[in-house]
Amino acid sequence: MQIREQRKARAGFLLIRREAQSGGAEAHEFAGHRRDGPSENVLGTARPDTMLDEIASGKMRVIDLSYAINDKLVRWPGDEKVFEAQVNASVEKDGYFTRSFWTLEHYGTHLDAPVHFPPGKTTVDQIPVKQLFGPAVLLDVREEGAKDADYQLPAARVEEWENRHGRIPEDAIVLLRTGWSARWPDAQRYRNQDAQGRMHFPGFSVGAAKLLIERNVSGLGCDSMSVDFGASADFAVHHLALGSGLYHLENLADLSALPETGAFLVVAPIKLEGGSGGPVRVFALLP
């Protein structure tokens, strides 16, 4: 995608996010639709209804980055009961179908709310809506991870990305593509545990997390079990990032369709009152 097209797409996505947050005059004015009459769109982008039409028509691709929940997904070591579904009513007996279900908050594709690790305080239902929409920044470390399963993305790699694409925008959602989704759902290969039970997969370094916090990003995500590298004993990135108000997206599905820049993410976690996190549906919009 050309730089001009990327900028137009990002501007249009920002417009959609602003309208998702507010249906009032501010959003209409931002879109170039003032209450006192039409005006030129200051961003030079398509109207929101046109962009939504592009989603409906398929011109804009929507990619689901989430795994369906069942009791056969890769679980964190030590977790025993992870998911259970029970039929409450059947069509044959009751004329309609319903189920009840039970699941861990941190299982499958899920979101870590800040409260998950101290000093974070915000529960999943309290995450500001505006943080759940943002441009995707993709950092591809498949090559490094193939050589060293304990690879931790350094701050220098973030700076390299910025040298190619410009400063990471505020409210971005930064995704680490480790390639580990290719191992899903093989628990042995995905967790990659050694004889002592330590897992091995790539993650963010503390230095990279600090830099991304300075950039005021909304969240971090990965296609592996944790944003911390697998052998971490102190979960330093969890403490740092969640303590700074970011959230985490873990066990994301195949990220291969996402470019390094140009996609936009819609993050839709379960609104569980008081939750430390929960199942999440993550969509990538690709113009």
C-alpha positions in Angstrom: 0.0 0.0 0.0 1.3 3.5 -0.9 2.0 5.9 1.9 -0.7 8.3 0.7 -3.3 5.4 0.7 -2.1 4.4 4.2 -2.6 7.9 5.5 -6.1 8.1 3.9 -7.1 4.8 5.4 -5.8 5.7 8.8 -7.7 9.0 8.7 -10.9 7.3 7.8 -10.4 4.7 10.5 -9.9 7.5 13.0 -13.1 9.1 11.9 -15.0 5.8 12.5 -13.5 5.5 15.9 -14.5 9.1 16.8 -18.0 8.4 15.7 -18.1 5.2 17.7 -17.3 7.2 20.8 -19.7 10.0 20.2 -22.8 10.6 18.1 -22.8 14.3 18.9 -21.8 17.5 17.1 -18.1 16.9 17.7 -18.1 13.7 15.6 -20.3 15.3 12.9 -18.0 18.3 12.7 -14.9 16.1 12.6 -16.4 14.2 9.6 -17.1 17.3 7.7 -20.9 17.2 8.4 -21.5 20.3 10.6 -25.0 20.9 11.8 -25.1 24.2 10.1 -24.6 22.7 6.7 -22.2 20.5 4.7 -18.5 21.4 4.6 -15.4 20.0 3.1 -14.1 16.9 4.9 -10.9 18.2 6.5 -9.3 14.8 6.2 -10.1 14.3 2.6 -11.6 10.8 3.2 -14.7 9.0 2.2 -17.8 9.5 4.3 -18.3 7.0 7.1 -21.2 5.4 5.4 -19.1 4.8 2.3 -16.4 3.1 4.4 -19.1 0.9 6.1 -20.4 0.1 2.6 -16.9 -1.1 1.7 -17.0 -3.5 4.6 -20.4 -4.8 3.5 -19.3 -5.2 -0.1 -16.1 -6.9 0.7 -13.9 -4.1 -0.7 -12.6 -3.6 2.8 -11.5 -7.0 4.2 -12.4 -7.9 7.8 -10.2 -10.6 9.3 -11.0 -12.4 12.5 -7.9 -12.8 14.7 -9.7 -14.9 17.3 -10.0 -18.6 18.0 -13.4 -20.1 18.7 -13.8 -21.2 22.3 -14.1 -24.8 23.3 -12.5 -27.2 25.8 -9.7 -28.3 23.5 -7.7 -25.1 23.2 -4.1 -24.8 24.5 -4.3 -24.1 28.3 -1.8 -22.4 30.6 0.3 -25.0 32.5 -1.5 -26.0 35.7 -4.9 -25.0 34.5 -7.2 -28.0 34.8 -10.8 -26.9 34.3 -10.8 -24.3 31.5 -14.2 -24.4 29.7 -17.5 -26.2 30.1 -20.8 -25.8 28.1 -24.1 -27.3 29.1 -27.3 -27.5 27.1 -30.2 -25.8 28.9 -32.9 -26.2 26.2 -33.1 -28.1 23.0 -35.2 -27.7 19.9 -36.5 -31.2 20.2 -37.6 -30.8 23.8 -38.3 -27.1 24.2 -38.6 -25.7 20.7 -35.5 -23.5 21.0 -31.8 -24.0 21.8 -29.8 -22.4 24.6 -26.6 -23.2 26.6 -24.9 -22.0 29.7 -21.1 -22.0 29.8 -18.2 -21.5 32.2 -14.7 -20.5 31.2 -11.5 -19.1 32.7 -10.9 -15.4 32.0 -7.5 -16.1 30.5 -8.1 -18.9 28.0 -8.0 -19.0 24.3 -7.9 -15.6 22.6 -8.3 -13.3 25.5 -7.7 -9.8 26.8 -5.7 -9.0 30.0 -7.2 -6.0 31.7 -4.8 -3.8 33.7 -6.1 -5.2 37.0 -4.7 -8.6 36.0 -1.2 -7.6 37.4 -0.3 -5.0 39.9 -0.1 -2.1 39.9 -2.8 -2.1 37.3 -6.3 -1.1 38.6 -8.7 -1.1 35.7 -11.1 -4.0 35.2 -12.1 -5.2 31.8 -15.5 -3.5 31.9 -13.9 -0.2 32.8 -11.4 0.0 29.8 -12.3 3.2 27.9 -14.1 2.4 24.7 -11.6 4.6 22.7 -8.8 2.2 23.7 -10.6 -0.7 21.9 -10.2 0.9 18.4 -6.8 1.7 16.9 -4.3 1.4 14.1 -2.4 -1.9 14.1 1.4 -1.8 14.3 2.9 -5.2 13.4 6.3 -6.2 14.5 7.4 -9.4 12.7 10.0 -11.5 14.7 9.4 -14.9 13.1 13.0 -15.1 11.9 14.5 -14.3 15.2 12.1 -16.5 17.1 12.9 -19.5 14.8 16.6 -19.1 15.9 16.0 -18.3 19.5 12.7 -19.3 21.2 13.5 -17.0 24.1 13.9 -13.9 21.9 12.7 -10.7 23.4 11.9 -7.8 21.0 14.3 -5.0 21.8 13.5 -1.3 21.7 15.8 -1.0 18.7 13.4 -3.1 16.6 10.6 -0.7 17.5 12.8 2.2 16.4 13.6 0.4 13.1 9.9 0.1 12.4 9.6 3.9 13.0 12.5 4.6 10.6 10.5 2.8 7.9 7.0 4.0 8.7 7.2 7.0 10.9 6.5 7.5 14.6 4.1 5.0 16.1 0.8 6.8 16.5 -0.9 7.3 19.8 -3.6 4.8 20.5 -2.0 2.2 18.3 -2.3 -1.5 19.2 1.1 -3.1 18.8 1.1 -6.8 17.7 4.1 -9.1 17.9 4.1 -11.8 15.1 6.1 -14.6 16.5 4.8 -17.3 14.1 3.7 -19.4 17.0 0.1 -19.5 15.6 1.4 -22.0 13.1 1.9 -24.4 16.1 -1.7 -24.0 17.2 -3.5 -26.1 18.5 -0.7 -28.5 19.3 -0.2 -27.8 23.0 3.2 -29.4 23.1 4.7 -27.4 20.3 2.8 -24.2 21.2 3.9 -24.1 24.9 7.3 -25.5 23.9 8.2 -26.6 27.5 11.6 -28.0 28.4 12.3 -30.8 30.9 11.8 -28.5 33.8 8.4 -27.3 32.5 9.6 -23.9 31.4 7.9 -22.6 28.3 9.8 -21.1 25.4 8.4 -18.6 23.0 9.3 -15.0 22.0 7.9 -11.9 23.6 8.4 -8.2 24.2 11.3 -6.9 26.2 11.0 -4.5 29.1 12.9 -1.9 27.0 10.4 -2.2 24.1 7.5 -2.0 26.4 8.8 1.2 28.0 9.2 2.8 24.6 5.7 1.8 23.5 4.3 3.2 26.8 6.1 6.5 25.9 4.3 6.4 22.6 1.0 6.2 24.4 -0.2 3.0 22.7 -3.4 1.4 23.8 -2.4 -2.2 24.0 0.1 -5.0 23.2 -0.8 -8.2 21.5 0.8 -11.5 20.3 0.1 -14.8 18.6 1.5 -16.7 21.5 0.5 -17.4 25.1 2.0 -14.3 26.7 3.4 -10.9 25.8 6.3 -11.8 28.1 8.7 -14.4 26.7 7.8 -17.9 27.6 10.6 -18.5 30.2 9.8 -15.3 32.1 9.6 -15.9 35.9 8.7 -12.3 36.9 6.3 -11.3 34.1 8.0 -7.9 34.0 6.2 -6.7 30.8 2.8 -7.6 32.4 3.6 -5.5 35.5 5.0 -2.6 33.5 2.4 -2.4 30.7 -0.7 -3.3 32.6 0.5 -1.0 35.4 0.6 1.8 32.8 -3.0 1.3 31.7 -2.4 -0.8 28.6 -4.2 -4.1 27.9 -2.9 -7.3 26.4 -4.3 -9.5 23.6 -2.9 -13.0 23.9 -3.3 -16.1 21.7 -4.2 -14.1 18.7 -4.9 -16.2 15.6 -2.8 -16.1 12.4 -1.4 -12.6 11.8 -0.1 -13.4 8.3 -2.6 -11.2 6.4 -1.6 -8.0 8.4 0.9 -5.6 6.9 3.4 -3.8 9.2 1.1 -0.7 9.0 -2.2 0.1 7.4 -4.6 -2.2 9.2 -7.1 -1.0 11.9 -8.2 -3.1 14.9 -11.5 -3.5 16.6 -11.2 -5.1 20.0 -14.4 -6.5 21.5 -13.9 -8.2 24.9 -16.6 -9.6 27.0 -17.9 -6.8 29.3 -17.5 -8.8 32.5 -18.0 -6.6 35.6 -14.9 -6.7 37.8 -13.1 -9.0 35.4 -9.3 -9.4 35.2 -9.8 -10.0 31.5 -11.9 -12.3 29.4 -12.5 -13.8 26.0 -12.2 -11.3 23.2 -13.1 -11.0 19.5 -10.4 -9.1 17.6 -11.1 -7.8 14.0 -8.6 -6.4 11.6 -9.9 -4.0 8.9 -7.8 -4.0 5.8 -8.5 -1.5 2.9 
